Amino acid sequence: MRGQELLTLVIYDITSDRIRLRIADVCKDYGLDHIQYSVFSGPLDSTRRKEMFARLDQTLGDNEGKILMLQICERDFAAKCEIIRITGDR
């Protein structure tokens, strides 16, 4: 039986283009959505989060970089504040 799925955020800062793209591929493999340049989000249960974090760690290896994984409950996510500005024709 799978545990409760929580919104999972993966935020990373990696200097190597090659490794950064591989990290993005891992996020996509786990069904996360690309929401900003180095940020992905999506629902994952605790087992999948642990698997994914291990895979991210392996992918980063000894390369320079930071990876942060956060889990957020629905109530906290619903309380988010967001500003979006889109330029161009309306």
LINZIQUI-V632318 format. One record per residue. N is the residue number from 0. RES is the residue in one letter. SS is DSSP state (H for helix, E for strand, - for the rest). OMEGA is omega in whole degrees, -180 to 180 (999 if undefined). D_LAST is the distance of its C-alpha to the last C-alpha in Angstrom with 1 decimal. Layout:
n:res:ss:omega:d_last
N:RES:SS:OMEGA:D_LAST
N:RES:SS:OMEGA:D_LAST
//
This chain:
n:res:ss:omega:d_last
0:M:-:179:47.2
1:R:-:177:43.9
2:G:-:179:43.1
3:Q:-:176:40.2
4:E:-:176:36.9
5:L:E:175:35.0
6:L:E:-180:31.6
7:T:E:175:32.5
8:L:E:173:30.7
9:V:E:-178:31.8
10:I:E:-177:31.0
11:Y:E:177:32.6
12:D:E:-174:33.2
13:I:E:-175:35.2
14:T:-:-177:36.1
15:S:-:177:36.9
16:D:H:-178:34.1
17:R:H:-179:36.4
18:I:H:179:37.2
19:R:H:178:33.6
20:L:H:178:32.6
21:R:H:176:35.6
22:I:H:178:34.7
23:A:H:178:31.2
24:D:H:177:33.1
25:V:H:179:35.3
26:C:H:179:32.4
27:K:H:179:30.9
28:D:H:180:34.5
29:Y:-:174:34.6
30:G:-:180:31.4
31:L:-:180:29.3
32:D:E:178:25.5
33:H:E:-175:24.2
34:I:E:173:21.9
35:Q:E:-173:22.1
36:Y:-:-179:24.0
37:S:-:-179:27.4
38:V:E:175:26.8
39:F:E:177:27.4
40:S:E:177:27.8
41:G:E:-179:29.3
42:P:E:174:32.2
43:L:E:172:35.7
44:D:-:-173:39.2
45:S:H:179:41.7
46:T:H:180:43.5
47:R:H:177:40.4
48:R:H:180:39.3
49:K:H:178:42.8
50:E:H:-177:42.8
51:M:H:-180:39.4
52:F:H:177:40.5
53:A:H:179:43.7
54:R:H:176:41.8
55:L:H:178:39.5
56:D:H:179:42.6
57:Q:H:-179:44.3
58:T:H:178:41.3
59:L:H:179:41.1
60:G:-:-179:44.9
61:D:-:-179:46.3
62:N:-:179:43.1
63:E:-:177:41.5
64:G:E:178:38.7
65:K:E:175:37.7
66:I:E:178:36.5
67:L:E:176:35.8
68:M:E:180:35.6
69:L:E:171:34.9
70:Q:E:-174:35.2
71:I:E:178:33.4
72:C:-:-177:34.3
73:E:H:-178:31.9
74:R:H:179:32.5
75:D:H:179:31.7
76:F:H:180:28.6
77:A:H:-179:27.4
78:A:-:-178:28.0
79:K:-:173:25.7
80:C:-:-174:23.3
81:E:-:173:20.1
82:I:-:177:17.3
83:I:-:175:14.2
84:R:-:179:11.7
85:I:-:179:9.1
86:T:-:178:8.3
87:G:-:-180:6.4
88:D:-:179:3.8
89:R:-:999:0.0
//
